[in-house]
Amino acid sequence: MADLLNTAQKRTVLGHPAVLHSDRTIAIAIWRQDSVVPDDAALLSVAEKVLPTIPGWGNG
């Protein structure tokens, strides 16, 4: 996926491989009132809180 998105970065989130794409997207409901894309720290923070609540998610 990182190869398809020119602004994407390969990362690890909670021990799993991930792709961070900090651009406007309707797939993730994180919007700033000033129309600026969310910062990477905000996206990673949300992912670290939400992903473990998904049934079947394992840490590492």
N, CA, C, O and CB atoms as a CASP TS submission, in Angstrom:
PFRMAT TS
TARGET T0000
AUTHOR 0000-0000-0000
METHOD Language model
MODEL 1
PARENT N/A
ATOM      1  N   MET     1       0.824  -1.189   0.000  1.00  0.00           N
ATOM      2  CA  MET     1       0.000   0.000   0.000  1.00  0.00           C
ATOM      3  C   MET     1       0.870   1.255   0.000  1.00  0.00           C
ATOM      4  O   MET     1       0.546   2.235  -0.670  1.00  0.00           O
ATOM      5  CB  MET     1      -0.938  -0.003   1.205  1.00  0.00           C
ATOM      6  N   ALA     2       1.965   1.228   0.744  1.00  0.00           N
ATOM      7  CA  ALA     2       2.832   2.403   0.810  1.00  0.00           C
ATOM      8  C   ALA     2       3.364   2.782  -0.562  1.00  0.00           C
ATOM      9  O   ALA     2       3.605   3.957  -0.835  1.00  0.00           O
ATOM     10  CB  ALA     2       3.992   2.152   1.763  1.00  0.00           C
ATOM     11  N   ASP     3       3.546   1.798  -1.420  1.00  0.00           N
ATOM     12  CA  ASP     3       4.052   2.079  -2.760  1.00  0.00           C
ATOM     13  C   ASP     3       3.026   2.813  -3.626  1.00  0.00           C
ATOM     14  O   ASP     3       3.401   3.505  -4.572  1.00  0.00           O
ATOM     15  CB  ASP     3       4.464   0.785  -3.437  1.00  0.00           C
ATOM     16  N   LEU     4       1.741   2.669  -3.314  1.00  0.00           N
ATOM     17  CA  LEU     4       0.692   3.304  -4.098  1.00  0.00           C
ATOM     18  C   LEU     4       0.435   4.748  -3.695  1.00  0.00           C
ATOM     19  O   LEU     4      -0.058   5.540  -4.499  1.00  0.00           O
ATOM     20  CB  LEU     4      -0.574   2.520  -3.974  1.00  0.00           C
ATOM     21  N   LEU     5       0.758   5.090  -2.479  1.00  0.00           N
ATOM     22  CA  LEU     5       0.487   6.425  -1.959  1.00  0.00           C
ATOM     23  C   LEU     5       1.805   7.164  -1.818  1.00  0.00           C
ATOM     24  O   LEU     5       2.633   6.791  -0.987  1.00  0.00           O
ATOM     25  CB  LEU     5      -0.265   6.363  -0.598  1.00  0.00           C
ATOM     26  N   ASN     6       2.016   8.192  -2.603  1.00  0.00           N
ATOM     27  CA  ASN     6       3.334   8.836  -2.627  1.00  0.00           C
ATOM     28  C   ASN     6       3.681   9.565  -1.339  1.00  0.00           C
ATOM     29  O   ASN     6       4.849   9.900  -1.139  1.00  0.00           O
ATOM     30  CB  ASN     6       3.403   9.801  -3.767  1.00  0.00           C
ATOM     31  N   THR     7       2.727   9.826  -0.461  1.00  0.00           N
ATOM     32  CA  THR     7       3.049  10.471   0.816  1.00  0.00           C
ATOM     33  C   THR     7       3.016   9.478   1.975  1.00  0.00           C
ATOM     34  O   THR     7       3.170   9.873   3.131  1.00  0.00           O
ATOM     35  CB  THR     7       2.074  11.617   1.088  1.00  0.00           C
ATOM     36  N   ALA     8       2.817   8.200   1.680  1.00  0.00           N
ATOM     37  CA  ALA     8       2.708   7.189   2.740  1.00  0.00           C
ATOM     38  C   ALA     8       4.077   6.829   3.302  1.00  0.00           C
ATOM     39  O   ALA     8       5.097   6.906   2.618  1.00  0.00           O
ATOM     40  CB  ALA     8       2.015   5.929   2.209  1.00  0.00           C
ATOM     41  N   GLN     9       4.061   6.434   4.569  1.00  0.00           N
ATOM     42  CA  GLN     9       5.282   6.024   5.262  1.00  0.00           C
ATOM     43  C   GLN     9       5.049   4.665   5.906  1.00  0.00           C
ATOM     44  O   GLN     9       4.016   4.443   6.537  1.00  0.00           O
ATOM     45  CB  GLN     9       5.706   7.077   6.330  1.00  0.00           C
ATOM     46  N   LYS    10       5.996   3.765   5.749  1.00  0.00           N
ATOM     47  CA  LYS    10       5.911   2.473   6.424  1.00  0.00           C
ATOM     48  C   LYS    10       6.221   2.683   7.898  1.00  0.00           C
ATOM     49  O   LYS    10       7.204   3.340   8.243  1.00  0.00           O
ATOM     50  CB  LYS    10       6.889   1.430   5.787  1.00  0.00           C
ATOM     51  N   ARG    11       5.389   2.130   8.763  1.00  0.00           N
ATOM     52  CA  ARG    11       5.532   2.259  10.219  1.00  0.00           C
ATOM     53  C   ARG    11       5.203   0.936  10.877  1.00  0.00           C
ATOM     54  O   ARG    11       4.812  -0.026  10.215  1.00  0.00           O
ATOM     55  CB  ARG    11       4.619   3.383  10.775  1.00  0.00           C
ATOM     56  N   THR    12       5.365   0.902  12.176  1.00  0.00           N
ATOM     57  CA  THR    12       4.896  -0.196  13.010  1.00  0.00           C
ATOM     58  C   THR    12       3.979   0.397  14.065  1.00  0.00           C
ATOM     59  O   THR    12       4.336   1.367  14.733  1.00  0.00           O
ATOM     60  CB  THR    12       6.089  -0.984  13.662  1.00  0.00           C
ATOM     61  N   VAL    13       2.800  -0.187  14.212  1.00  0.00           N
ATOM     62  CA  VAL    13       1.842   0.274  15.214  1.00  0.00           C
ATOM     63  C   VAL    13       1.494  -0.911  16.096  1.00  0.00           C
ATOM     64  O   VAL    13       0.974  -1.922  15.622  1.00  0.00           O
ATOM     65  CB  VAL    13       0.557   0.888  14.550  1.00  0.00           C
ATOM     66  N   LEU    14       1.779  -0.781  17.363  1.00  0.00           N
ATOM     67  CA  LEU    14       1.507  -1.841  18.329  1.00  0.00           C
ATOM     68  C   LEU    14       2.074  -3.190  17.891  1.00  0.00           C
ATOM     69  O   LEU    14       1.449  -4.233  18.084  1.00  0.00           O
ATOM     70  CB  LEU    14       0.016  -1.963  18.552  1.00  0.00           C
ATOM     71  N   GLY    15       3.251  -3.150  17.307  1.00  0.00           N
ATOM     72  CA  GLY    15       3.927  -4.372  16.897  1.00  0.00           C
ATOM     73  C   GLY    15       3.508  -4.920  15.544  1.00  0.00           C
ATOM     74  O   GLY    15       3.994  -5.979  15.145  1.00  0.00           O
ATOM     75  N   HIS    16       2.635  -4.248  14.832  1.00  0.00           N
ATOM     76  CA  HIS    16       2.169  -4.702  13.526  1.00  0.00           C
ATOM     77  C   HIS    16       2.662  -3.758  12.438  1.00  0.00           C
ATOM     78  O   HIS    16       2.759  -2.554  12.674  1.00  0.00           O
ATOM     79  CB  HIS    16       0.633  -4.799  13.498  1.00  0.00           C
ATOM     80  N   PRO    17       2.979  -4.277  11.244  1.00  0.00           N
ATOM     81  CA  PRO    17       3.349  -3.393  10.140  1.00  0.00           C
ATOM     82  C   PRO    17       2.155  -2.522   9.772  1.00  0.00           C
ATOM     83  O   PRO    17       1.012  -2.980   9.793  1.00  0.00           O
ATOM     84  CB  PRO    17       3.834  -4.210   8.908  1.00  0.00           C
ATOM     85  N   ALA    18       2.425  -1.269   9.438  1.00  0.00           N
ATOM     86  CA  ALA    18       1.362  -0.329   9.118  1.00  0.00           C
ATOM     87  C   ALA    18       1.846   0.658   8.072  1.00  0.00           C
ATOM     88  O   ALA    18       3.044   0.775   7.813  1.00  0.00           O
ATOM     89  CB  ALA    18       0.886   0.409  10.378  1.00  0.00           C
ATOM     90  N   VAL    19       0.908   1.360   7.482  1.00  0.00           N
ATOM     91  CA  VAL    19       1.203   2.426   6.547  1.00  0.00           C
ATOM     92  C   VAL    19       0.525   3.678   7.078  1.00  0.00           C
ATOM     93  O   VAL    19      -0.675   3.673   7.349  1.00  0.00           O
ATOM     94  CB  VAL    19       0.725   2.076   5.093  1.00  0.00           C
ATOM     95  N   LEU    20       1.294   4.751   7.225  1.00  0.00           N
ATOM     96  CA  LEU    20       0.764   6.032   7.690  1.00  0.00           C
ATOM     97  C   LEU    20       0.603   6.941   6.480  1.00  0.00           C
ATOM     98  O   LEU    20       1.564   7.225   5.765  1.00  0.00           O
ATOM     99  CB  LEU    20       1.699   6.686   8.769  1.00  0.00           C
ATOM    100  N   HIS    21      -0.624   7.388   6.264  1.00  0.00           N
ATOM    101  CA  HIS    21      -0.920   8.256   5.125  1.00  0.00           C
ATOM    102  C   HIS    21      -1.635   9.488   5.672  1.00  0.00           C
ATOM    103  O   HIS    21      -2.846   9.453   5.894  1.00  0.00           O
ATOM    104  CB  HIS    21      -1.797   7.513   4.033  1.00  0.00           C
ATOM    105  N   SER    22      -0.909  10.560   5.887  1.00  0.00           N
ATOM    106  CA  SER    22      -1.450  11.771   6.504  1.00  0.00           C
ATOM    107  C   SER    22      -1.944  12.749   5.446  1.00  0.00           C
ATOM    108  O   SER    22      -1.372  13.823   5.257  1.00  0.00           O
ATOM    109  CB  SER    22      -0.392  12.441   7.386  1.00  0.00           C
ATOM    110  N   ASP    23      -2.987  12.370   4.778  1.00  0.00           N
ATOM    111  CA  ASP    23      -3.571  13.235   3.764  1.00  0.00           C
ATOM    112  C   ASP    23      -5.082  13.183   3.948  1.00  0.00           C
ATOM    113  O   ASP    23      -5.591  12.361   4.709  1.00  0.00           O
ATOM    114  CB  ASP    23      -3.149  12.799   2.309  1.00  0.00           C
ATOM    115  N   ARG    24      -5.784  14.046   3.264  1.00  0.00           N
ATOM    116  CA  ARG    24      -7.241  14.030   3.386  1.00  0.00           C
ATOM    117  C   ARG    24      -7.776  12.693   2.902  1.00  0.00           C
ATOM    118  O   ARG    24      -7.382  12.197   1.847  1.00  0.00           O
ATOM    119  CB  ARG    24      -7.880  15.193   2.587  1.00  0.00           C
ATOM    120  N   THR    25      -8.674  12.120   3.682  1.00  0.00           N
ATOM    121  CA  THR    25      -9.276  10.842   3.333  1.00  0.00           C
ATOM    122  C   THR    25     -10.627  10.732   4.009  1.00  0.00           C
ATOM    123  O   THR    25     -10.803  11.208   5.131  1.00  0.00           O
ATOM    124  CB  THR    25      -8.362   9.664   3.736  1.00  0.00           C
ATOM    125  N   ILE    26     -11.580  10.111   3.336  1.00  0.00           N
ATOM    126  CA  ILE    26     -12.877   9.918   3.970  1.00  0.00           C
ATOM    127  C   ILE    26     -12.925   8.590   4.718  1.00  0.00           C
ATOM    128  O   ILE    26     -13.901   8.308   5.412  1.00  0.00           O
ATOM    129  CB  ILE    26     -13.994   9.979   2.928  1.00  0.00           C
ATOM    130  N   ALA    27     -11.894   7.781   4.586  1.00  0.00           N
ATOM    131  CA  ALA    27     -11.871   6.490   5.265  1.00  0.00           C
ATOM    132  C   ALA    27     -11.599   6.628   6.757  1.00  0.00           C
ATOM    133  O   ALA    27     -11.957   5.739   7.530  1.00  0.00           O
ATOM    134  CB  ALA    27     -10.828   5.595   4.638  1.00  0.00           C
ATOM    135  N   ILE    28     -10.989   7.698   7.165  1.00  0.00           N
ATOM    136  CA  ILE    28     -10.685   7.930   8.578  1.00  0.00           C
ATOM    137  C   ILE    28     -11.389   9.214   8.990  1.00  0.00           C
ATOM    138  O   ILE    28     -11.131  10.269   8.411  1.00  0.00           O
ATOM    139  CB  ILE    28      -9.130   8.021   8.834  1.00  0.00           C
ATOM    140  N   ALA    29     -12.285   9.145   9.993  1.00  0.00           N
ATOM    141  CA  ALA    29     -13.115  10.322  10.361  1.00  0.00           C
ATOM    142  C   ALA    29     -12.390  11.241  11.325  1.00  0.00           C
ATOM    143  O   ALA    29     -12.911  11.544  12.398  1.00  0.00           O
ATOM    144  CB  ALA    29     -14.442   9.873  10.991  1.00  0.00           C
ATOM    145  N   ILE    30     -11.165  11.702  10.952  1.00  0.00           N
ATOM    146  CA  ILE    30     -10.415  12.666  11.762  1.00  0.00           C
ATOM    147  C   ILE    30     -10.235  13.896  10.900  1.00  0.00           C
ATOM    148  O   ILE    30      -9.432  13.899   9.966  1.00  0.00           O
ATOM    149  CB  ILE    30      -9.022  12.087  12.251  1.00  0.00           C
ATOM    150  N   TRP    31     -10.976  14.933  11.211  1.00  0.00           N
ATOM    151  CA  TRP    31     -10.920  16.166  10.426  1.00  0.00           C
ATOM    152  C   TRP    31     -10.623  17.321  11.356  1.00  0.00           C
ATOM    153  O   TRP    31     -11.115  17.360  12.484  1.00  0.00           O
ATOM    154  CB  TRP    31     -12.246  16.407   9.653  1.00  0.00           C
ATOM    155  N   ARG    32      -9.842  18.237  10.902  1.00  0.00           N
ATOM    156  CA  ARG    32      -9.559  19.451  11.657  1.00  0.00           C
ATOM    157  C   ARG    32     -10.484  20.549  11.162  1.00  0.00           C
ATOM    158  O   ARG    32     -10.813  20.603   9.977  1.00  0.00           O
ATOM    159  CB  ARG    32      -8.064  19.872  11.518  1.00  0.00           C
ATOM    160  N   GLN    33     -10.899  21.413  12.058  1.00  0.00           N
ATOM    161  CA  GLN    33     -11.796  22.499  11.680  1.00  0.00           C
ATOM    162  C   GLN    33     -11.135  23.493  10.746  1.00  0.00           C
ATOM    163  O   GLN    33     -11.827  24.222  10.036  1.00  0.00           O
ATOM    164  CB  GLN    33     -12.292  23.212  12.908  1.00  0.00           C
ATOM    165  N   ASP    34      -9.811  23.540  10.731  1.00  0.00           N
ATOM    166  CA  ASP    34      -9.112  24.488   9.865  1.00  0.00           C
ATOM    167  C   ASP    34      -8.757  23.881   8.503  1.00  0.00           C
ATOM    168  O   ASP    34      -8.000  24.480   7.739  1.00  0.00           O
ATOM    169  CB  ASP    34      -7.846  24.979  10.554  1.00  0.00           C
ATOM    170  N   SER    35      -9.293  22.705   8.197  1.00  0.00           N
ATOM    171  CA  SER    35      -9.113  22.013   6.915  1.00  0.00           C
ATOM    172  C   SER    35      -7.684  21.541   6.652  1.00  0.00           C
ATOM    173  O   SER    35      -7.367  21.153   5.527  1.00  0.00           O
ATOM    174  CB  SER    35      -9.536  22.914   5.804  1.00  0.00           C
ATOM    175  N   VAL    36      -6.831  21.567   7.649  1.00  0.00           N
ATOM    176  CA  VAL    36      -5.473  21.044   7.519  1.00  0.00           C
ATOM    177  C   VAL    36      -5.522  19.558   7.839  1.00  0.00           C
ATOM    178  O   VAL    36      -6.304  19.126   8.686  1.00  0.00           O
ATOM    179  CB  VAL    36      -4.466  21.799   8.463  1.00  0.00           C
ATOM    180  N   VAL    37      -4.693  18.779   7.166  1.00  0.00           N
ATOM    181  CA  VAL    37      -4.677  17.338   7.453  1.00  0.00           C
ATOM    182  C   VAL    37      -4.214  17.101   8.885  1.00  0.00           C
ATOM    183  O   VAL    37      -3.436  17.891   9.420  1.00  0.00           O
ATOM    184  CB  VAL    37      -3.755  16.584   6.454  1.00  0.00           C
ATOM    185  N   PRO    38      -4.687  16.009   9.522  1.00  0.00           N
ATOM    186  CA  PRO    38      -4.254  15.713  10.891  1.00  0.00           C
ATOM    187  C   PRO    38      -2.768  15.401  10.927  1.00  0.00           C
ATOM    188  O   PRO    38      -2.205  14.897   9.955  1.00  0.00           O
ATOM    189  CB  PRO    38      -5.056  14.537  11.471  1.00  0.00           C
ATOM    190  N   ASP    39      -2.140  15.700  12.045  1.00  0.00           N
ATOM    191  CA  ASP    39      -0.715  15.403  12.136  1.00  0.00           C
ATOM    192  C   ASP    39      -0.501  13.922  12.428  1.00  0.00           C
ATOM    193  O   ASP    39      -1.404  13.233  12.903  1.00  0.00           O
ATOM    194  CB  ASP    39      -0.049  16.265  13.223  1.00  0.00           C
ATOM    195  N   ASP    40       0.694  13.448  12.141  1.00  0.00           N
ATOM    196  CA  ASP    40       1.012  12.034  12.297  1.00  0.00           C
ATOM    197  C   ASP    40       0.796  11.547  13.723  1.00  0.00           C
ATOM    198  O   ASP    40       0.306  10.436  13.925  1.00  0.00           O
ATOM    199  CB  ASP    40       2.440  11.777  11.884  1.00  0.00           C
ATOM    200  N   ALA    41       1.148  12.349  14.703  1.00  0.00           N
ATOM    201  CA  ALA    41       0.995  11.940  16.098  1.00  0.00           C
ATOM    202  C   ALA    41      -0.468  11.688  16.437  1.00  0.00           C
ATOM    203  O   ALA    41      -0.780  10.751  17.171  1.00  0.00           O
ATOM    204  CB  ALA    41       1.575  13.003  17.033  1.00  0.00           C
ATOM    205  N   ALA    42      -1.364  12.513  15.912  1.00  0.00           N
ATOM    206  CA  ALA    42      -2.797  12.327  16.172  1.00  0.00           C
ATOM    207  C   ALA    42      -3.293  11.024  15.551  1.00  0.00           C
ATOM    208  O   ALA    42      -4.034  10.273  16.185  1.00  0.00           O
ATOM    209  CB  ALA    42      -3.609  13.519  15.622  1.00  0.00           C
ATOM    210  N   LEU    43      -2.887  10.757  14.317  1.00  0.00           N
ATOM    211  CA  LEU    43      -3.306   9.517  13.662  1.00  0.00           C
ATOM    212  C   LEU    43      -2.790   8.287  14.395  1.00  0.00           C
ATOM    213  O   LEU    43      -3.531   7.326  14.601  1.00  0.00           O
ATOM    214  CB  LEU    43      -2.825   9.496  12.220  1.00  0.00           C
ATOM    215  N   LEU    44      -1.534   8.315  14.785  1.00  0.00           N
ATOM    216  CA  LEU    44      -0.961   7.178  15.510  1.00  0.00           C
ATOM    217  C   LEU    44      -1.619   6.988  16.866  1.00  0.00           C
ATOM    218  O   LEU    44      -1.841   5.854  17.292  1.00  0.00           O
ATOM    219  CB  LEU    44       0.538   7.366  15.689  1.00  0.00           C
ATOM    220  N   SER    45      -1.932   8.070  17.542  1.00  0.00           N
ATOM    221  CA  SER    45      -2.599   7.994  18.843  1.00  0.00           C
ATOM    222  C   SER    45      -3.976   7.346  18.716  1.00  0.00           C
ATOM    223  O   SER    45      -4.341   6.493  19.524  1.00  0.00           O
ATOM    224  CB  SER    45      -2.730   9.393  19.460  1.00  0.00           C
ATOM    225  N   VAL    46      -4.730   7.751  17.710  1.00  0.00           N
ATOM    226  CA  VAL    46      -6.051   7.160  17.495  1.00  0.00           C
ATOM    227  C   VAL    46      -5.913   5.674  17.160  1.00  0.00           C
ATOM    228  O   VAL    46      -6.650   4.847  17.697  1.00  0.00           O
ATOM    229  CB  VAL    46      -6.805   7.901  16.361  1.00  0.00           C
ATOM    230  N   ALA    47      -4.991   5.339  16.293  1.00  0.00           N
ATOM    231  CA  ALA    47      -4.785   3.935  15.920  1.00  0.00           C
ATOM    232  C   ALA    47      -4.436   3.085  17.142  1.00  0.00           C
ATOM    233  O   ALA    47      -4.947   1.975  17.289  1.00  0.00           O
ATOM    234  CB  ALA    47      -3.672   3.819  14.864  1.00  0.00           C
ATOM    235  N   GLU    48      -3.576   3.595  18.011  1.00  0.00           N
ATOM    236  CA  GLU    48      -3.164   2.833  19.190  1.00  0.00           C
ATOM    237  C   GLU    48      -4.305   2.642  20.180  1.00  0.00           C
ATOM    238  O   GLU    48      -4.280   1.695  20.966  1.00  0.00           O
ATOM    239  CB  GLU    48      -2.005   3.526  19.876  1.00  0.00           C
ATOM    240  N   LYS    49      -5.297   3.515  20.160  1.00  0.00           N
ATOM    241  CA  LYS    49      -6.455   3.379  21.052  1.00  0.00           C
ATOM    242  C   LYS    49      -7.550   2.515  20.429  1.00  0.00           C
ATOM    243  O   LYS    49      -8.210   1.749  21.131  1.00  0.00           O
ATOM    244  CB  LYS    49      -7.018   4.757  21.400  1.00  0.00           C
ATOM    245  N   VAL    50      -7.746   2.635  19.128  1.00  0.00           N
ATOM    246  CA  VAL    50      -8.861   1.957  18.467  1.00  0.00           C
ATOM    247  C   VAL    50      -8.533   0.521  18.086  1.00  0.00           C
ATOM    248  O   VAL    50      -9.347  -0.374  18.312  1.00  0.00           O
ATOM    249  CB  VAL    50      -9.270   2.722  17.234  1.00  0.00           C
ATOM    250  N   LEU    51      -7.367   0.285  17.515  1.00  0.00           N
ATOM    251  CA  LEU    51      -7.051  -1.053  17.006  1.00  0.00           C
ATOM    252  C   LEU    51      -7.201  -2.165  18.046  1.00  0.00           C
ATOM    253  O   LEU    51      -7.758  -3.212  17.717  1.00  0.00           O
ATOM    254  CB  LEU    51      -5.651  -1.065  16.477  1.00  0.00           C
ATOM    255  N   PRO    52      -6.731  -1.989  19.283  1.00  0.00           N
ATOM    256  CA  PRO    52      -6.882  -3.080  20.252  1.00  0.00           C
ATOM    257  C   PRO    52      -8.343  -3.415  20.607  1.00  0.00           C
ATOM    258  O   PRO    52      -8.599  -4.470  21.188  1.00  0.00           O
ATOM    259  CB  PRO    52      -6.142  -2.725  21.509  1.00  0.00           C
ATOM    260  N   THR    53      -9.296  -2.546  20.273  1.00  0.00           N
ATOM    261  CA  THR    53     -10.703  -2.813  20.567  1.00  0.00           C
ATOM    262  C   THR    53     -11.371  -3.649  19.480  1.00  0.00           C
ATOM    263  O   THR    53     -12.515  -4.072  19.648  1.00  0.00           O
ATOM    264  CB  THR    53     -11.453  -1.508  20.741  1.00  0.00           C
ATOM    265  N   ILE    54     -10.682  -3.891  18.377  1.00  0.00           N
ATOM    266  CA  ILE    54     -11.242  -4.672  17.283  1.00  0.00           C
ATOM    267  C   ILE    54     -11.132  -6.156  17.624  1.00  0.00           C
ATOM    268  O   ILE    54     -10.043  -6.633  17.945  1.00  0.00           O
ATOM    269  CB  ILE    54     -10.519  -4.355  15.942  1.00  0.00           C
ATOM    270  N   PRO    55     -12.250  -6.898  17.560  1.00  0.00           N
ATOM    271  CA  PRO    55     -12.187  -8.331  17.861  1.00  0.00           C
ATOM    272  C   PRO    55     -11.161  -9.032  16.979  1.00  0.00           C
ATOM    273  O   PRO    55     -11.106  -8.812  15.769  1.00  0.00           O
ATOM    274  CB  PRO    55     -13.564  -8.978  17.678  1.00  0.00           C
ATOM    275  N   GLY    56     -10.354  -9.876  17.602  1.00  0.00           N
ATOM    276  CA  GLY    56      -9.342 -10.618  16.889  1.00  0.00           C
ATOM    277  C   GLY    56      -8.007  -9.909  16.760  1.00  0.00           C
ATOM    278  O   GLY    56      -7.029 -10.500  16.301  1.00  0.00           O
ATOM    279  N   TRP    57      -7.958  -8.640  17.163  1.00  0.00           N
ATOM    280  CA  TRP    57      -6.689  -7.895  17.093  1.00  0.00           C
ATOM    281  C   TRP    57      -5.745  -8.467  18.135  1.00  0.00           C
ATOM    282  O   TRP    57      -6.138  -8.668  19.284  1.00  0.00           O
ATOM    283  CB  TRP    57      -6.908  -6.352  17.324  1.00  0.00           C
ATOM    284  N   GLY    58      -4.522  -8.729  17.755  1.00  0.00           N
ATOM    285  CA  GLY    58      -3.521  -9.215  18.712  1.00  0.00           C
ATOM    286  C   GLY    58      -2.374  -8.249  18.772  1.00  0.00           C
ATOM    287  O   GLY    58      -2.009  -7.669  17.749  1.00  0.00           O
ATOM    288  N   ASN    59      -1.801  -8.057  19.915  1.00  0.00           N
ATOM    289  CA  ASN    59      -0.661  -7.148  20.085  1.00  0.00           C
ATOM    290  C   ASN    59       0.628  -7.878  19.764  1.00  0.00           C
ATOM    291  O   ASN    59       1.132  -8.662  20.568  1.00  0.00           O
ATOM    292  CB  ASN    59      -0.612  -6.577  21.523  1.00  0.00           C
ATOM    293  N   GLY    60       1.153  -7.609  18.578  1.00  0.00           N
ATOM    294  CA  GLY    60       2.429  -8.182  18.193  1.00  0.00           C
ATOM    295  C   GLY    60       2.252  -9.503  17.557  1.00  0.00           C
ATOM    296  O   GLY    60       3.232 -10.136  17.166  1.00  0.00           O
TER
END
